[in-house]
Amino acid sequence: MQQKMEKRVLEFQRRIADEQIDMALINDADNVYYFSAYWDYLGMEFGRPTMVIVPKSGSPTIITPSLEAEMARAMTWIHDIREWTDGVAGEWVAHLQEMLGTNKNIRVGIEPLKTHPMIIECLQRKFSGTSVIDISDILDDMRMVKSPEEISVMRQAGQVAIAMCEGGVKAIAEGVPEYEVALGVIAGGTRKAAEFLSEEREDRLFSPTIYNLQILQSGHDLSMVHRRSTVRRIQRGDPVYMCFCGMANFKQFKLGFDREYFVGTVSEEYARIYEVALSAQTAALEMIRPGVPAEEVHAAALDVYQKAGFGICYRTGRAIGYSFLEKPEFKDGDKTPLQAGMTFAVDGGITIPGEFGARVGDSIVVTENGFEYLTPYPKELRIL
């Protein structure tokens, strides 16, 4: 772990030095983990920033609340951990000031869209001579292609996602409230995640517990794409949709995965629409191979929808990994050529407002010859 992280930091330092950036301030939790192997649970929403400071040469530093410092030391390979306490000695700002020093011409790299406004405001107000440089493209590029070790963990995350789905399917039946299905998802995924973890040092602080609100709808509410599970009881003839995006999160890797089922029976029209959504996803998947522009994957799915009489759909997919949304995306205008080692969530989806929705989604990794599933699980129309 340490060797891998150190190599990442050295590559990052080489890139920021090329841009004449003196240091980078990393506040985004996913990138904090990417460089340090450390994550905390209470961030800026509680007024407690954690950040990694990476100079253009030399060792990085973690600034984190004292409440989290013991956990930080147990997780990270970085030795310089600077604690701060609410209301004491200038808090985190004092540490940041010490690191920036008195140089009025320092160039600091940040991610403008992922750095909390409080930190940006602090840089602008207290360190007015500081030049702030956007390093988002550097980080996006570094994370775009996954290593074999990263893909191996993502395959485990895929097995967790599948177990979540199976736990939900076991709970689906007439008269069962939606929240019971969501509980089945949480239990199934948590137990599978626990199988991959141990009490050894590197694993012991990862939690197997599946969390976040389940995206789940039944009946006519499938047209509400991201409605969460409710007390509604499932009825015969209902479609039931489960989306695990936002929940399929294992060892900091985040996948996309969606499945839909029908209870007792399905109408011919609903079956037809579901097959169109499935065909659109299949068309997109068949386009995936190195060198293909991302937007052409989306175009393949869009062609299926339009020939079947449906309008423009949402994007067909998004890159995944340490974040729920990475680059590139399968949508109009994204011309990024695909490369082996890129990982994506790939969707098929049709919504009939006020009536129905048909959706399916998988996570995949681009290979030298095409792609492989990270979530290899049946998706043909199924009546429970």
RODO-2510 file (C-alpha; in nm, 4 decimals, decimal comma):
residues 384
     n   res          X          Y          Z
     1     m     0,0000     0,0000     0,0000
     2     q     0,2686     0,2526     0,1031
     3     q     0,4779     0,1933    -0,2083
     4     k     0,1721     0,2379    -0,4325
     5     m     0,0715     0,5624    -0,2634
     6     e     0,4266     0,7000    -0,2706
     7     k     0,4471     0,6359    -0,6459
     8     r     0,1206     0,8239    -0,6944
     9     v     0,2502     1,1208    -0,4990
    10     l     0,5787     1,1257    -0,6926
    11     e     0,3928     1,1210    -1,0250
    12     f     0,1603     1,3953    -0,9026
    13     q     0,4578     1,6035    -0,7864
    14     r     0,6198     1,5663    -1,1262
    15     r     0,3029     1,6937    -1,2925
    16     i     0,2488     1,9933    -1,0659
    17     a     0,6162     2,0868    -1,0943
    18     d     0,5764     2,0889    -1,4735
    19     e     0,2967     2,3439    -1,4211
    20     q     0,5176     2,5487    -1,1855
    21     i     0,2825     2,4833    -0,8935
    22     d     0,4521     2,5050    -0,5542
    23     m     0,2052     2,2901    -0,3614
    24     a    -0,1355     2,1272    -0,3981
    25     l    -0,4138     2,1456    -0,1432
    26     i    -0,6352     1,8355    -0,1654
    27     n    -0,9698     1,8679     0,0143
    28     d    -1,1903     1,6258    -0,1814
    29     a    -1,2360     1,3140     0,0335
    30     d    -1,1869     1,0765    -0,2591
    31     n    -0,8548     1,2322    -0,3558
    32     v    -0,7444     1,2538     0,0076
    33     y    -0,7851     0,8753     0,0147
    34     y    -0,6253     0,8338    -0,3284
    35     f    -0,2984     0,9808    -0,2042
    36     s    -0,3002     0,8941     0,1656
    37     a    -0,5181     0,5812     0,2215
    38     y    -0,6964     0,7889     0,4879
    39     w    -1,0601     0,8907     0,5038
    40     d    -1,2638     1,0490     0,7774
    41     y    -1,6375     1,0318     0,8382
    42     l    -1,7097     1,3869     0,9552
    43     g    -1,6009     1,6457     0,7026
    44     m    -1,6994     1,9961     0,6013
    45     e    -2,0685     1,9301     0,6653
    46     f    -1,9659     1,9382     1,0320
    47     g    -1,7251     2,2297     0,9842
    48     r    -1,4206     2,0034     1,0138
    49     p    -1,1976     2,0026     0,7062
    50     t    -0,9347     1,7432     0,6355
    51     m    -0,6800     1,8082     0,3642
    52     v    -0,3609     1,6677     0,2204
    53     i    -0,0896     1,9187     0,1328
    54     v     0,1436     1,7942    -0,1407
    55     p     0,4519     2,0113    -0,2078
    56     k     0,6191     1,9965    -0,5496
    57     s     0,8965     1,7998    -0,3786
    58     g     0,9324     1,6342    -0,0413
    59     s     0,6838     1,4594     0,1848
    60     p     0,3094     1,5359     0,1962
    61     t     0,1231     1,6484     0,5078
    62     i    -0,2238     1,5710     0,6414
    63     i    -0,4196     1,8396     0,8269
    64     t    -0,7124     1,6827     1,0128
    65     p    -0,9266     1,7368     1,3236
    66     s    -0,7760     1,6026     1,6454
    67     l    -1,0855     1,3844     1,6828
    68     e    -0,9732     1,1935     1,3730
    69     a    -0,5975     1,1983     1,4264
    70     e    -0,5651     0,8552     1,5866
    71     m    -0,7588     0,6979     1,3025
    72     a    -0,5474     0,8882     1,0498
    73     r    -0,2259     0,7507     1,1972
    74     a    -0,3660     0,3973     1,1858
    75     m    -0,4635     0,4285     0,8182
    76     t    -0,2070     0,6384     0,6377
    77     w     0,1553     0,6023     0,5338
    78     i     0,2065     0,9780     0,5661
    79     h     0,4042     1,0647     0,8803
    80     d     0,3389     1,4386     0,9058
    81     i    -0,0114     1,4652     1,0552
    82     r    -0,1069     1,8032     1,1951
    83     e    -0,4048     1,8055     1,4289
    84     w    -0,6351     2,0942     1,5014
    85     t    -0,9107     2,1480     1,7593
    86     d    -1,2263     2,3573     1,7338
    87     g    -1,1692     2,7098     1,8648
    88     v    -0,8051     2,6514     1,9622
    89     a    -0,4944     2,8270     1,8267
    90     g    -0,6356     2,9235     1,4899
    91     e    -0,7665     2,5745     1,4062
    92     w    -0,6748     2,4380     1,0620
    93     v    -0,6032     2,7840     0,9235
    94     a    -0,2946     2,8141     1,1449
    95     h    -0,1487     2,4918     1,0037
    96     l    -0,2231     2,6056     0,6505
    97     q    -0,0587     2,9423     0,7175
    98     e     0,2513     2,7702     0,8497
    99     m     0,2775     2,5563     0,5390
   100     l     0,2231     2,8436     0,2987
   101     g     0,4796     3,0527     0,4827
   102     t     0,5543     3,4152     0,4010
   103     n     0,6155     3,3745     0,0285
   104     k     0,3744     3,6121    -0,1431
   105     n     0,4207     3,4602    -0,4871
   106     i     0,3368     3,0999    -0,4037
   107     r     0,1256     2,9046    -0,6529
   108     v    -0,1236     2,6655    -0,4903
   109     g    -0,3123     2,3992    -0,6837
   110     i    -0,6713     2,3163    -0,5861
   111     e    -0,9791     2,1540    -0,7338
   112     p    -1,2218     2,4504    -0,7524
   113     l    -1,5348     2,2363    -0,7786
   114     k    -1,4292     1,9936    -0,5034
   115     t    -1,2667     2,2298    -0,2540
   116     h    -1,5014     2,3684     0,0092
   117     p    -1,5847     2,7395    -0,0386
   118     m    -1,4645     2,8074     0,3190
   119     i    -1,1150     2,6906     0,2247
   120     i    -1,1128     2,8834    -0,1025
   121     e    -1,2315     3,1963     0,0798
   122     c    -0,9556     3,1476     0,3371
   123     l    -0,6927     3,1292     0,0629
   124     q    -0,8244     3,4436    -0,1013
   125     r    -0,8665     3,6431     0,2207
   126     k    -0,5735     3,5426     0,4411
   127     f    -0,3250     3,4636     0,1662
   128     s    -0,4148     3,7319    -0,0855
   129     g    -0,0842     3,7039    -0,2692
   130     t    -0,1393     3,3382    -0,3423
   131     s    -0,2065     3,2316    -0,7012
   132     v    -0,4686     2,9559    -0,7137
   133     i    -0,4293     2,7077    -1,0000
   134     d    -0,6855     2,4484    -1,1113
   135     i    -0,5371     2,0972    -1,0855
   136     s    -0,8585     1,9086    -1,1638
   137     d    -0,7374     1,7909    -1,5056
   138     i    -0,4169     1,6503    -1,3568
   139     l    -0,6066     1,4449    -1,0996
   140     d    -0,8736     1,3343    -1,3473
   141     d    -0,6064     1,2127    -1,5875
   142     m    -0,4135     1,0248    -1,3179
   143     r    -0,7260     0,8421    -1,2010
   144     m    -0,8752     0,7705    -1,5440
   145     v    -0,7037     0,4347    -1,6088
   146     k    -0,7149     0,1874    -1,3198
   147     s    -0,4294    -0,0426    -1,2239
   148     p    -0,4732    -0,4218    -1,2093
   149     e    -0,4761    -0,3959    -0,8278
   150     e    -0,7535    -0,1356    -0,8375
   151     i    -0,9567    -0,3422    -1,0834
   152     s    -0,9213    -0,6445    -0,8561
   153     v    -1,0827    -0,4517    -0,5692
   154     m    -1,3522    -0,3241    -0,8052
   155     r    -1,4353    -0,6832    -0,8953
   156     q    -1,4904    -0,7484    -0,5256
   157     a    -1,7106    -0,4389    -0,5142
   158     g    -1,9064    -0,5909    -0,8026
   159     q    -1,9652    -0,9072    -0,6012
   160     v    -2,0897    -0,6916    -0,3134
   161     a    -2,3303    -0,5154    -0,5508
   162     i    -2,4599    -0,8498    -0,6794
   163     a    -2,5161    -0,9706    -0,3228
   164     m    -2,7096    -0,6515    -0,2549
   165     c    -2,9352    -0,7267    -0,5507
   166     e    -2,9874    -1,0874    -0,4444
   167     g    -3,0755    -0,9744    -0,0928
   168     g    -3,3373    -0,7406    -0,2346
   169     v    -3,4805    -1,0001    -0,4731
   170     k    -3,5321    -1,2450    -0,1867
   171     a    -3,7464    -0,9860    -0,0091
   172     i    -3,9651    -0,8847    -0,3058
   173     a    -4,3202    -1,0246    -0,2831
   174     e    -4,6803    -0,9108    -0,2861
   175     g    -4,7659    -0,7171     0,0285
   176     v    -4,4054    -0,6492     0,1271
   177     p    -4,3275    -0,2807     0,1943
   178     e    -4,0456    -0,1298    -0,0082
   179     y    -3,8304    -0,0559     0,2959
   180     e    -3,8140    -0,4293     0,3728
   181     v    -3,6600    -0,4821     0,0301
   182     a    -3,4070    -0,2088     0,1084
   183     l    -3,3218    -0,3838     0,4355
   184     g    -3,2624    -0,7035     0,2392
   185     v    -3,0242    -0,5135     0,0122
   186     i    -2,8270    -0,3778     0,3077
   187     a    -2,8028    -0,7168     0,4777
   188     g    -2,7011    -0,9036     0,1626
   189     g    -2,4324    -0,6548     0,0650
   190     t    -2,2938    -0,6165     0,4162
   191     r    -2,2486    -0,9899     0,4616
   192     k    -2,0725    -1,0256     0,1261
   193     a    -1,8436    -0,7284     0,1966
   194     a    -1,7499    -0,8819     0,5309
   195     e    -1,6287    -1,1945     0,3494
   196     f    -1,3604    -0,9887     0,1745
   197     l    -1,2322    -0,8177     0,4900
   198     s    -1,0158    -0,9398     0,7718
   199     e    -0,8864    -0,8135     1,1026
   200     e    -0,5414    -0,7632     0,9549
   201     r    -0,3993    -0,4123     0,9692
   202     e    -0,4759    -0,3076     0,6115
   203     d    -0,8386    -0,4201     0,6272
   204     r    -0,9413    -0,3700     0,9849
   205     l    -1,0707    -0,0114     0,9583
   206     f    -1,2863    -0,0689     0,6503
   207     s    -1,6519    -0,1115     0,7394
   208     p    -1,8487    -0,3766     0,5486
   209     t    -2,1766    -0,2059     0,6364
   210     i    -2,3787    -0,0925     0,3345
   211     y    -2,5256     0,2523     0,3815
   212     n    -2,7014     0,5464     0,2098
   213     l    -3,0695     0,5561     0,1201
   214     q    -3,1762     0,2894    -0,1267
   215     i    -3,2986     0,4137    -0,4636
   216     l    -3,6013     0,1895    -0,5048
   217     q    -3,9447     0,2325    -0,6607
   218     s    -4,2402     0,0097    -0,7341
   219     g    -4,5592     0,0448    -0,9362
   220     h    -4,6219     0,3659    -1,1297
   221     d    -4,3576     0,5439    -0,9199
   222     l    -4,0866     0,3963    -1,1443
   223     s    -4,1208     0,7188    -1,3421
   224     m    -3,9605     0,8940    -1,0422
   225     v    -3,6091     0,7886    -1,1324
   226     h    -3,4392     0,8444    -0,7973
   227     r    -3,7195     0,7996    -0,5458
   228     r    -3,6070     0,6210    -0,2290
   229     s    -3,7774     0,3238    -0,0649
   230     t    -4,1010     0,4068     0,1183
   231     v    -4,3715     0,2275     0,3181
   232     r    -4,5622     0,1471    -0,0039
   233     r    -4,6545    -0,2214    -0,0245
   234     i    -4,5691    -0,4067    -0,3430
   235     q    -4,8666    -0,5310    -0,5460
   236     r    -4,9143    -0,8000    -0,8083
   237     g    -4,8161    -0,6700    -1,1512
   238     d    -4,5786    -0,4092    -1,0091
   239     p    -4,2404    -0,3449    -1,1604
   240     v    -3,9776    -0,3053    -0,8873
   241     y    -3,6604    -0,1106    -0,9622
   242     m    -3,3455    -0,1178    -0,7479
   243     c    -3,0533     0,1158    -0,8137
   244     f    -2,7388     0,0541    -0,6097
   245     c    -2,5476     0,3638    -0,7218
   246     g    -2,4447     0,5486    -0,4088
   247     m    -2,4613     0,2249    -0,2076
   248     a    -2,2293    -0,0105    -0,3964
   249     n    -1,9229     0,1253    -0,2173
   250     f    -1,6493    -0,1162    -0,1079
   251     k    -1,3018    -0,0186     0,0161
   252     q    -1,3646     0,3325    -0,1194
   253     f    -1,4471     0,2084    -0,4711
   254     k    -1,7898     0,3085    -0,6006
   255     l    -1,9787     0,1176    -0,8685
   256     g    -2,3013     0,1582    -1,0627
   257     f    -2,5535    -0,1277    -1,0809
   258     d    -2,9290    -0,1405    -1,1543
   259     r    -3,1835    -0,4171    -1,1892
   260     e    -3,5604    -0,4272    -1,2404
   261     y    -3,8096    -0,7082    -1,1801
   262     f    -4,1819    -0,7704    -1,2187
   263     v    -4,4076    -0,9214    -0,9544
   264     g    -4,6434    -1,1986    -1,0622
   265     t    -4,7015    -1,0755    -1,4180
   266     v    -4,5981    -0,8129    -1,6700
   267     s    -4,7934    -0,6441    -1,9495
   268     e    -4,6813    -0,6802    -2,3103
   269     e    -4,6153    -0,3064    -2,3330
   270     y    -4,3996    -0,2938    -2,0217
   271     a    -4,2082    -0,5994    -2,1420
   272     r    -4,1499    -0,4320    -2,4789
   273     i    -4,0193    -0,1130    -2,3203
   274     y    -3,7894    -0,3069    -2,0907
   275     e    -3,6461    -0,4954    -2,3883
   276     v    -3,5770    -0,1659    -2,5654
   277     a    -3,3859    -0,0371    -2,2634
   278     l    -3,1902    -0,3613    -2,2493
   279     s    -3,1158    -0,3425    -2,6239
   280     a    -2,9906     0,0148    -2,5864
   281     q    -2,7498    -0,0879    -2,3131
   282     t    -2,6357    -0,3835    -2,5252
   283     a    -2,5710    -0,1553    -2,8223
   284     a    -2,3610     0,0725    -2,6029
   285     l    -2,1633    -0,2181    -2,4587
   286     e    -2,0912    -0,3528    -2,8059
   287     m    -1,9210    -0,0230    -2,8936
   288     i    -1,6806    -0,0350    -2,6006
   289     r    -1,3165    -0,0952    -2,6943
   290     p    -0,9948     0,1075    -2,6890
   291     g    -0,9884     0,4058    -2,9238
   292     v    -1,3643     0,4591    -2,9504
   293     p    -1,4690     0,8156    -2,8543
   294     a    -1,6912     0,8158    -2,5444
   295     e    -1,9729     1,0012    -2,7211
   296     e    -2,0029     0,7228    -2,9818
   297     v    -2,0978     0,4746    -2,7086
   298     h    -2,3826     0,7077    -2,6135
   299     a    -2,4808     0,7515    -2,9791
   300     a    -2,5206     0,3750    -3,0208
   301     a    -2,7713     0,3602    -2,7346
   302     l    -2,9504     0,6736    -2,8527
   303     d    -3,0019     0,5202    -3,1962
   304     v    -3,1865     0,2254    -3,0389
   305     y    -3,4173     0,4528    -2,8389
   306     q    -3,5038     0,6711    -3,1340
   307     k    -3,5706     0,3832    -3,3719
   308     a    -3,8102     0,2408    -3,1102
   309     g    -3,9985     0,5704    -3,0953
   310     f    -3,8495     0,7186    -2,7786
   311     g    -3,6811     1,0545    -2,7361
   312     i    -3,3412     1,1614    -2,6145
   313     c    -3,2302     0,9717    -2,3067
   314     y    -2,9954     1,0790    -2,0272
   315     r    -2,6262     0,9974    -2,0572
   316     t    -2,5507     0,6317    -2,1221
   317     g    -2,2721     0,6040    -1,8679
   318     r    -2,0047     0,7577    -1,6497
   319     a    -1,6566     0,6637    -1,5448
   320     i    -1,6382     0,5234    -1,1917
   321     g    -1,3740     0,4388    -0,9343
   322     y    -1,2929     0,6309    -0,6191
   323     s    -1,5812     0,8699    -0,6976
   324     f    -1,9398     0,8209    -0,8075
   325     l    -1,8668     1,0330    -1,1142
   326     e    -1,5316     1,0427    -1,2890
   327     k    -1,4196     1,1274    -1,6411
   328     p    -1,4983     1,0531    -1,9189
   329     e    -1,8762     1,0223    -1,9640
   330     f    -2,0865     0,8548    -2,2296
   331     k    -2,2731     1,1623    -2,3492
   332     d    -2,2844     1,4032    -2,6414
   333     g    -1,9693     1,6102    -2,6711
   334     d    -1,7296     1,3865    -2,4771
   335     k    -1,4757     1,2827    -2,7370
   336     t    -1,2313     1,1142    -2,4971
   337     p    -1,0906     0,7975    -2,6588
   338     l    -1,1470     0,4893    -2,4467
   339     q    -0,8429     0,3120    -2,3037
   340     a    -0,7941    -0,0323    -2,1550
   341     g    -0,8263    -0,0055    -1,7773
   342     m    -1,0988     0,2588    -1,7787
   343     t    -1,4022     0,1616    -1,5703
   344     f    -1,7617     0,2685    -1,6345
   345     a    -2,1201     0,2351    -1,5254
   346     v    -2,3228     0,1711    -1,8430
   347     d    -2,6999     0,2219    -1,8388
   348     g    -3,0087     0,1580    -2,0433
   349     g    -3,3134     0,3572    -1,9415
   350     i    -3,6551     0,4761    -2,0581
   351     t    -3,9034     0,6773    -1,8531
   352     i    -4,2738     0,7143    -1,9285
   353     p    -4,3787     1,0122    -1,7099
   354     g    -4,6407     0,9269    -1,4513
   355     e    -4,6563     0,5622    -1,5542
   356     f    -4,3443     0,3512    -1,5923
   357     g    -3,9681     0,3289    -1,6153
   358     a    -3,7448     0,0581    -1,7582
   359     r    -3,3827     0,0597    -1,6458
   360     v    -3,0758    -0,1616    -1,6324
   361     g    -2,7164    -0,0804    -1,5410
   362     d    -2,3798    -0,2522    -1,5039
   363     s    -2,0215    -0,1651    -1,4204
   364     i    -1,7516    -0,2712    -1,6650
   365     v    -1,3788    -0,2426    -1,7292
   366     v    -1,2432    -0,1688    -2,0776
   367     t    -1,0026    -0,4385    -2,1985
   368     e    -0,7643    -0,4568    -2,4944
   369     n    -1,0353    -0,6283    -2,7011
   370     g    -1,3593    -0,4882    -2,5595
   371     f    -1,4852    -0,5003    -2,2038
   372     e    -1,5495    -0,7281    -1,9076
   373     y    -1,8271    -0,7028    -1,6527
   374     l    -1,7490    -0,5990    -1,2981
   375     t    -2,1125    -0,6898    -1,2196
   376     p    -2,1714    -1,0157    -1,4101
   377     y    -2,5343    -1,0868    -1,3241
   378     p    -2,8456    -1,1874    -1,5283
   379     k    -3,0594    -0,9019    -1,6579
   380     e    -3,3144    -1,0628    -1,8878
   381     l    -3,6774    -0,9822    -1,8072
   382     r    -3,7672    -1,1713    -1,4920
   383     i    -4,1021    -1,2225    -1,3223
   384     l    -4,0821    -1,2975    -0,9500
***
